[in-house]
Amino acid sequence: MSDNLRGMGRVFQRTFRDCKTGRKKTMTTWWIEFHHKGKQIRKPSGSTKRNVAMRMLRENLDASTSGKLVVGRGERFHFDDLAELLRRDYRLNKRRSLARAERAIHHLKSHCDNHRALDISDHELHYRHARNPFLNPQF
């Protein structure tokens, strides 16, 4: 993909007006903007280099077209969040197997701790292979 992404999104630097001087200033960080499922998405690239922002825009556009892009809180959801949701559901519904669920969470925590919820499916395969090296990972 070339730098000309007309109609595909854009890379830009945000501007603001300085309160003291009244002058218009430009931020050093580059931002990306594109549309996903009819919504406008803006994200900071976290870099002061335009090329890094262009690469990030390309990656987001590729993920958007392949259906793998997750926006909003889904990016920040981790294994601990899922475990807490499971615990809360068990308590609210007064399930008797909460102790068993706690043991399972404790066991999985050593394999999935600090992983994003979206990445756990990939880790599941490695976890299964670590438990039984003779297991064929191809389903």
Number of C-alpha atoms within 10 A of each C-alpha: 7 6 11 9 13 7 8 12 19 17 22 17 15 13 11 11 11 11 8 6 7 9 10 10 12 14 12 13 16 22 23 22 17 19 14 17 9 7 8 10 14 14 15 16 20 13 13 14 12 17 13 14 23 23 15 19 23 19 12 20 19 13 14 17 11 9 11 12 15 14 12 8 7 12 12 13 15 18 20 17 13 14 18 12 12 16 17 13 13 16 13 9 8 10 12 10 10 16 12 10 16 14 11 12 20 13 11 15 15 10 15 20 15 12 16 18 18 16 12 17 12 9 14 14 12 15 17 14 14 12 9 10 11 9 10 9 10 5 3
